[in-house]
Amino acid sequence: MFNLGDFIFQVLMFLFLIGIISIIVGASKSLFSKKKSNENNRIEQKLDKVIELLEKDKN
């Protein structure tokens, strides 16, 4: 026979497991997005320098 208490416990543990997985995924995404934003800032600075040099060469 299936007990209601067992069912509630299994549902809570399943939700707990999903919560832990979602926290890990969210934390890893935020770490990677910070890393990419730093790289994007560096690339933008380099492109700005290249544009300035090209404008100087035009004049």
N, CA, C and O atoms as a GROMACS GRO file, in nm:
protein
  236
    1MET      N    1   0.084  -0.119   0.000
    1MET     CA    2   0.000   0.000   0.000
    1MET      C    3   0.088   0.124   0.000
    1MET      O    4   0.193   0.127   0.063
    2PHE      N    5   0.043   0.224  -0.071
    2PHE     CA    6   0.119   0.348  -0.084
    2PHE      C    7   0.075   0.446   0.024
    2PHE      O    8  -0.044   0.474   0.039
    3ASN      N    9   0.170   0.497   0.098
    3ASN     CA   10   0.141   0.585   0.209
    3ASN      C   11   0.147   0.731   0.164
    3ASN      O   12   0.235   0.767   0.085
    4LEU      N   13   0.056   0.815   0.211
    4LEU     CA   14   0.053   0.956   0.174
    4LEU      C   15   0.177   1.029   0.223
    4LEU      O   16   0.228   1.117   0.154
    5GLY      N   17   0.226   0.995   0.338
    5GLY     CA   18   0.348   1.057   0.392
    5GLY      C   19   0.468   1.028   0.304
    5GLY      O   20   0.552   1.116   0.284
    6ASP      N   21   0.477   0.906   0.253
    6ASP     CA   22   0.587   0.871   0.162
    6ASP      C   23   0.580   0.953   0.034
    6ASP      O   24   0.682   0.999  -0.016
    7PHE      N   25   0.459   0.970  -0.018
    7PHE     CA   26   0.441   1.048  -0.141
    7PHE      C   27   0.482   1.193  -0.120
    7PHE      O   28   0.550   1.251  -0.204
    8ILE      N   29   0.441   1.252  -0.009
    8ILE     CA   30   0.477   1.392   0.020
    8ILE      C   31   0.628   1.405   0.036
    8ILE      O   32   0.687   1.501  -0.015
    9PHE      N   33   0.690   1.312   0.105
    9PHE     CA   34   0.835   1.314   0.122
    9PHE      C   35   0.906   1.305  -0.012
    9PHE      O   36   1.002   1.378  -0.035
   10GLN      N   37   0.861   1.218  -0.101
   10GLN     CA   38   0.924   1.203  -0.232
   10GLN      C   39   0.908   1.330  -0.314
   10GLN      O   40   1.002   1.371  -0.383
   11VAL      N   41   0.792   1.393  -0.309
   11VAL     CA   42   0.770   1.517  -0.384
   11VAL      C   43   0.860   1.627  -0.331
   11VAL      O   44   0.920   1.701  -0.410
   12LEU      N   45   0.871   1.639  -0.199
   12LEU     CA   46   0.957   1.742  -0.141
   12LEU      C   47   1.104   1.719  -0.176
   12LEU      O   48   1.176   1.815  -0.206
   13MET      N   49   1.150   1.597  -0.173
   13MET     CA   50   1.289   1.568  -0.208
   13MET      C   51   1.315   1.594  -0.357
   13MET      O   52   1.423   1.641  -0.394
   14PHE      N   53   1.217   1.564  -0.440
   14PHE     CA   54   1.231   1.591  -0.583
   14PHE      C   55   1.240   1.742  -0.608
   14PHE      O   56   1.323   1.786  -0.687
   15LEU      N   57   1.157   1.820  -0.540
   15LEU     CA   58   1.162   1.966  -0.553
   15LEU      C   59   1.295   2.021  -0.499
   15LEU      O   60   1.351   2.115  -0.556
   16PHE      N   61   1.344   1.962  -0.391
   16PHE     CA   62   1.472   2.003  -0.335
   16PHE      C   63   1.585   1.977  -0.434
   16PHE      O   64   1.673   2.061  -0.452
   17LEU      N   65   1.582   1.862  -0.499
   17LEU     CA   66   1.684   1.827  -0.598
   17LEU      C   67   1.678   1.923  -0.717
   17LEU      O   68   1.782   1.968  -0.764
   18ILE      N   69   1.559   1.952  -0.765
   18ILE     CA   70   1.544   2.047  -0.876
   18ILE      C   71   1.594   2.185  -0.835
   18ILE      O   72   1.657   2.254  -0.916
   19GLY      N   73   1.567   2.225  -0.711
   19GLY     CA   74   1.615   2.355  -0.661
   19GLY      C   75   1.766   2.363  -0.659
   19GLY      O   76   1.823   2.464  -0.700
   20ILE      N   77   1.832   2.259  -0.613
   20ILE     CA   78   1.978   2.258  -0.607
   20ILE      C   79   2.036   2.266  -0.748
   20ILE      O   80   2.132   2.340  -0.772
   21ILE      N   81   1.981   2.190  -0.840
   21ILE     CA   82   2.030   2.191  -0.978
   21ILE      C   83   2.010   2.330  -1.040
   21ILE      O   84   2.100   2.380  -1.109
   22SER      N   85   1.896   2.393  -1.017
   22SER     CA   86   1.871   2.524  -1.075
   22SER      C   87   1.963   2.630  -1.015
   22SER      O   88   2.005   2.722  -1.085
   23ILE      N   89   1.996   2.618  -0.886
   23ILE     CA   90   2.090   2.711  -0.824
   23ILE      C   91   2.229   2.696  -0.886
   23ILE      O   92   2.295   2.796  -0.914
   24ILE      N   93   2.272   2.573  -0.907
   24ILE     CA   94   2.404   2.550  -0.968
   24ILE      C   95   2.409   2.605  -1.110
   24ILE      O   96   2.506   2.668  -1.149
   25VAL      N   97   2.304   2.580  -1.187
   25VAL     CA   98   2.300   2.629  -1.326
   25VAL      C   99   2.298   2.782  -1.328
   25VAL      O  100   2.369   2.843  -1.408
   26GLY      N  101   2.219   2.843  -1.242
   26GLY     CA  102   2.212   2.989  -1.238
   26GLY      C  103   2.344   3.051  -1.197
   26GLY      O  104   2.385   3.153  -1.254
   27ALA      N  105   2.412   2.992  -1.100
   27ALA     CA  106   2.540   3.045  -1.056
   27ALA      C  107   2.645   3.033  -1.166
   27ALA      O  108   2.724   3.126  -1.188
   28SER      N  109   2.647   2.921  -1.236
   28SER     CA  110   2.745   2.904  -1.344
   28SER      C  111   2.717   3.000  -1.458
   28SER      O  112   2.811   3.053  -1.518
   29LYS      N  113   2.590   3.023  -1.490
   29LYS     CA  114   2.557   3.118  -1.596
   29LYS      C  115   2.600   3.259  -1.559
   29LYS      O  116   2.652   3.332  -1.644
   30SER      N  117   2.581   3.298  -1.435
   30SER     CA  118   2.620   3.433  -1.395
   30SER      C  119   2.772   3.450  -1.397
   30SER      O  120   2.822   3.556  -1.433
   31LEU      N  121   2.844   3.346  -1.360
   31LEU     CA  122   2.990   3.354  -1.366
   31LEU      C  123   3.039   3.367  -1.508
   31LEU      O  124   3.129   3.447  -1.536
   32PHE      N  125   2.981   3.289  -1.601
   32PHE     CA  126   3.023   3.296  -1.739
   32PHE      C  127   2.983   3.427  -1.804
   32PHE      O  128   3.056   3.478  -1.888
   33SER      N  129   2.869   3.484  -1.766
   33SER     CA  130   2.826   3.611  -1.826
   33SER      C  131   2.916   3.724  -1.781
   33SER      O  132   2.944   3.814  -1.859
   34LYS      N  133   2.964   3.722  -1.656
   34LYS     CA  134   3.058   3.824  -1.610
   34LYS      C  135   3.188   3.813  -1.686
   34LYS      O  136   3.248   3.914  -1.722
   35LYS      N  137   3.232   3.692  -1.711
   35LYS     CA  138   3.357   3.670  -1.783
   35LYS      C  139   3.345   3.722  -1.926
   35LYS      O  140   3.437   3.786  -1.978
   36LYS      N  141   3.231   3.696  -1.989
   36LYS     CA  142   3.211   3.741  -2.126
   36LYS      C  143   3.200   3.892  -2.133
   36LYS      O  144   3.247   3.953  -2.230
   37SER      N  145   3.138   3.955  -2.034
   37SER     CA  146   3.123   4.099  -2.038
   37SER      C  147   3.259   4.167  -2.027
   37SER      O  148   3.281   4.270  -2.091
   38ASN      N  149   3.350   4.112  -1.948
   38ASN     CA  150   3.485   4.167  -1.940
   38ASN      C  151   3.556   4.153  -2.074
   38ASN      O  152   3.625   4.246  -2.118
   39GLU      N  153   3.540   4.039  -2.140
   39GLU     CA  154   3.602   4.019  -2.270
   39GLU      C  155   3.542   4.115  -2.373
   39GLU      O  156   3.613   4.169  -2.457
   40ASN      N  157   3.410   4.135  -2.367
   40ASN     CA  158   3.345   4.227  -2.460
   40ASN      C  159   3.394   4.369  -2.440
   40ASN      O  160   3.413   4.442  -2.538
   41ASN      N  161   3.415   4.410  -2.316
   41ASN     CA  162   3.466   4.545  -2.290
   41ASN      C  163   3.605   4.563  -2.349
   41ASN      O  164   3.635   4.667  -2.407
   42ARG      N  165   3.689   4.463  -2.335
   42ARG     CA  166   3.824   4.471  -2.392
   42ARG      C  167   3.819   4.478  -2.544
   42ARG      O  168   3.894   4.554  -2.606
   43ILE      N  169   3.732   4.399  -2.605
   43ILE     CA  170   3.719   4.400  -2.750
   43ILE      C  171   3.669   4.536  -2.797
   43ILE      O  172   3.717   4.588  -2.898
   44GLU      N  173   3.572   4.593  -2.726
   44GLU     CA  174   3.520   4.724  -2.763
   44GLU      C  175   3.628   4.831  -2.753
   44GLU      O  176   3.635   4.919  -2.839
   45GLN      N  177   3.712   4.824  -2.651
   45GLN     CA  178   3.820   4.922  -2.637
   45GLN      C  179   3.920   4.909  -2.751
   45GLN      O  180   3.966   5.010  -2.805
   46LYS      N  181   3.952   4.787  -2.789
   46LYS     CA  182   4.043   4.767  -2.901
   46LYS      C  183   3.984   4.818  -3.031
   46LYS      O  184   4.054   4.879  -3.111
   47LEU      N  185   3.855   4.794  -3.053
   47LEU     CA  186   3.790   4.843  -3.174
   47LEU      C  187   3.787   4.996  -3.176
   47LEU      O  188   3.803   5.057  -3.282
   48ASP      N  189   3.766   5.057  -3.061
   48ASP     CA  190   3.768   5.203  -3.054
   48ASP      C  191   3.906   5.256  -3.093
   48ASP      O  192   3.916   5.356  -3.164
   49LYS      N  193   4.010   5.190  -3.047
   49LYS     CA  194   4.146   5.233  -3.083
   49LYS      C  195   4.170   5.219  -3.234
   49LYS      O  196   4.229   5.306  -3.296
   50VAL      N  197   4.122   5.108  -3.291
   50VAL     CA  198   4.139   5.086  -3.435
   50VAL      C  199   4.064   5.193  -3.513
   50VAL      O  200   4.116   5.245  -3.612
   51ILE      N  201   3.943   5.226  -3.471
   51ILE     CA  202   3.864   5.328  -3.539
   51ILE      C  203   3.935   5.463  -3.531
   51ILE      O  204   3.940   5.536  -3.630
   52GLU      N  205   3.989   5.497  -3.415
   52GLU     CA  206   4.062   5.623  -3.400
   52GLU      C  207   4.182   5.627  -3.493
   52GLU      O  208   4.209   5.730  -3.556
   53LEU      N  209   4.255   5.517  -3.502
   53LEU     CA  210   4.372   5.514  -3.590
   53LEU      C  211   4.331   5.527  -3.737
   53LEU      O  212   4.398   5.596  -3.814
   54LEU      N  213   4.222   5.464  -3.775
   54LEU     CA  214   4.175   5.474  -3.913
   54LEU      C  215   4.130   5.616  -3.945
   54LEU      O  216   4.151   5.665  -4.056
   55GLU      N  217   4.068   5.682  -3.849
   55GLU     CA  218   4.025   5.820  -3.870
   55GLU      C  219   4.146   5.912  -3.883
   55GLU      O  220   4.144   6.006  -3.963
   56LYS      N  221   4.250   5.888  -3.805
   56LYS     CA  222   4.372   5.968  -3.814
   56LYS      C  223   4.438   5.948  -3.951
   56LYS      O  224   4.488   6.044  -4.010
   57ASP      N  225   4.439   5.825  -4.000
   57ASP     CA  226   4.498   5.796  -4.130
   57ASP      C  227   4.419   5.863  -4.242
   57ASP      O  228   4.478   5.904  -4.342
   58LYS      N  229   4.289   5.875  -4.229
   58LYS     CA  230   4.206   5.940  -4.330
   58LYS      C  231   4.242   6.088  -4.343
   58LYS      O  232   4.246   6.143  -4.453
   59ASN      N  233   4.266   6.149  -4.229
   59ASN     CA  234   4.298   6.294  -4.229
   59ASN      C  235   4.439   6.311  -4.277
   59ASN      O  236   4.488   6.424  -4.286
   0.00000   0.00000   0.00000
